[in-house]
Amino acid sequence: MRSSSILLTTVAFAMLSGCVASKIVTAPFKAAGTVVETAVDATTQTESEREEDLGRKVLAERKRERDACLEQADTKAERKECKRAYKED
């Protein structure tokens, strides 16, 4: 059984053109390489990505502080002061 499948595979490759056979042979390796590259990209972070994440965290924190200030403000003047203090650039 095993020898017949090996023989069939060998005959199939012989019948196919070299171009098609090479694509069939290399396709699994290319797919595996793509998966590895994607996994590496997903687990690594560049300096600019770290800076963007930090910037988002800082902006989110400032928004929370501004919202807290606005909730604690009793007068219109205090609300205006909160908005001025946390004015977005």
Buried (B, 14 or more C-beta within 10 A) or exposed (E): EEEEEEEEEEEEBEEEEEEEBEEEEEEEEEEEEEEEEEEEEEEEEEEEEEEEEEEEEEEEEEEEEBEEBEEEBEEEEEBEEBBEEBEEE
